[in-house]
Amino acid sequence: MLRTIAAIVRDGKIELLERVPLTEGSTVLVTLLPGEQEQHFWLQASEHALATVWGNAEDDVYAKLLKK
């Protein structure tokens, strides 16, 4: 079973933010999240594209089909 656990890096070591029973030799995956500046950049970059895709009259056709 996969489970996501929040952690932070202190002095070059990954520290879990909650207690998790891990046995010695457990295999773990570490996902590096983008920094705050990088997140802000991608949110701004995608905002226009998302507005174009979701904010158009052509999509009204699908709403009408779903009502049937």
PyMOL commands that set and color helices and strands:
alter all, ss='L'
color gray80, all
select helices_A, chain A and resi 36-54+57-67
alter helices_A, ss='H'
color red, helices_A
select strands_A, chain A and resi 7-10+13-16
alter strands_A, ss='S'
color yellow, strands_A
deselect
rebuild
show_as cartoon
